[in-house]
Amino acid sequence: MTTAGVTNALSLLDFATNSPLPFVAGRIVVEVPEAYLTDERFEHAGIEGLAIQRLLTLANSVEYLNFSWSVLAAKRIISSPAVYPLAAVALCLKNASHECVGEESITANDFLRAQQKLLSYRLSSDMFSDRQALVCLDYQNPSLPFDLYDESSKRLRREDEFESLVEDLLFAQRGAGFKAEKLPNFRLPLAVMLHELMENTDDHARTNYDGSVLRPNAVRGMLVKRIFQYRKLPTRESEKSPPIPCLEFTVFDSGIGYYNSYRRQLMKGQARGEPVEVGDRQAEIIRKYELGAEVPMDVEYAILQKCLSRHSNRAIPDPRPGHRGLGLYEVLRSLKMMQGMFEVRTGRIHGYRSFLSGEIQLQLEPETSKDRPGMPKASLLDATDRFSHKLTSQQLVRGTVVRIVVPLI
């Protein structure tokens, strides 16, 4: 372990990789090179959200981050922070400073103004850029995006308001040259899913175990991005087919994650529904340990499945007034109808399910099922193995990233 006071150096590009994060006690310098603006990795499907999660994981585990910006990168981000999501989140970190190498005219106040510009950003329905970011701050001078929260009440907007927002974004894709004839049918299920995901961050990702606001960084947000999604499990006929143009919605947070959030509720006697059916030994593990090496993967996955299955299982009621959230089964059923994709990264888990056209379909109920013939089972596949529904352990990360992908053809 590096001792306090020692400086370590990273590049912002490192967060778009799977290399281990350097959890150190001292200060870390993060270089933001000009290459960040054009690096092809950030064009790949799903990379942006995972990079943000890695940055938030590091920022909440170290003492201090110093961002050293190249001149061109600084000018671009200061001008349009919402179209560079990873750099935009860097602007919002409380335990960070920013300086521009070789350009004295760019000062800390310029980066502060860029942060304020980001926090007041409204989603553009004409999608002048392939990507946009909305960021929520919950600690020290909290800030909530107008598109997601009512300005007067500070409460999450209603589902019908989310539906209008989604409708504008989907309609804009036709103007961008995509056929998207099916998109109007996706408006309601997409709005409900995004509302539910943001509500989850609102309920579970703003506070620590003791109910206090997370510090030093309590950051949540939503990304909207046009992508080309490769099939993870192509059929033989579609192995050489081009990637599918899609619209990607990513919801991220810097919270304590599904396992620790459920553990917090369980310890306080506030967990809804029946205990997780993983046996006495597992229940004892949950009460005894925060998420880490002592917690077996099957226990962590059981908690994730329980949390994602709320509202689809009558044994797990939800007392929130008028709430009609989607559980994992409903999410997967809706995405099967859309021929879309779902992905989640939390704790040590990285799972997905995909129903893209031209993919092999796994984990479906048999056609002989009395209740759900041919419908998806409420389970995930491993993002690294792809065929396996037994999830392998990944590097432990903070918070949760959920990605919903719908095709634009």
C-alpha angles and dihedrals in degrees: 000000000000114000123243115276096030115123122225125190130221137165122233085236089067090072090066090063136071094240114132115269115243103239102196136161097230139058123305125206113211114196117211103202127194087249089070089075094061105023107137094217091074089058091061120102114266098002098109096059094045091049090052090050091052091049092050090047091054095042092054093049103047134064101238144353125208114196114207108197129201112229098250094044091050093049093049095048093044089052099044112009096162093064093057101057100178093049089042091058089048088059090058099054114116097206094053141090130199132215134169115226114226097003115089092177090070106077139176088267090061090056090046091053089049089054091051090048090052094049092053094046119131121206111257112227091202089062093218085178128043089238140035134179135209115194130195122200118198104176127067111357094006116215129194124190115247092226092059104030135046107247097219102041097031087222127132111271120257122267092252089057090051087050091056091048092050091046091056092049094047094046090052091062091072089057088051091061102265122129094221095165091155096050097093088063089056096055100092100040091045092050092049092048094048092045090051093048093049090045089054090055089046092052101037112016104058101067141053129230092283094049095255120132111270116260149242088003127020103171130160133166155145130246125201116195141164109227144166107238120203117215111255094203108023120186117239090259093053100040092108096036117123119255117275120252106237144168111238125204116191125186116192138174141177094226131127094272135239098294097047092041091054090044089054091053092045093051090050093046091244101113109124123230129002122338116270108278097234099112136258095289092054093046089054090051092052092053093044104044140046112219111295144099092314091064114080116228093242090060093050091048091049089056092048091050091049092050092047092046097060114125093020093071120060090210088065105057124183117218097197108123114258092353118158103170127168122249124208093271093053091046091053093044091052092047091049088056090049093042086234139137140247127201133176131187117186134141105336095333128103110174137159146174123205132192098173116151111269096027130122107252116225135177097031127150112253118260087245092063111123095213109027111017111186092355124129120271113237094254140102133233122226112263092215099041094033095192097055127088089194101091119222123222116263129188108292111258134182126250127353137287119196121184127195118189127191125183122244095209 
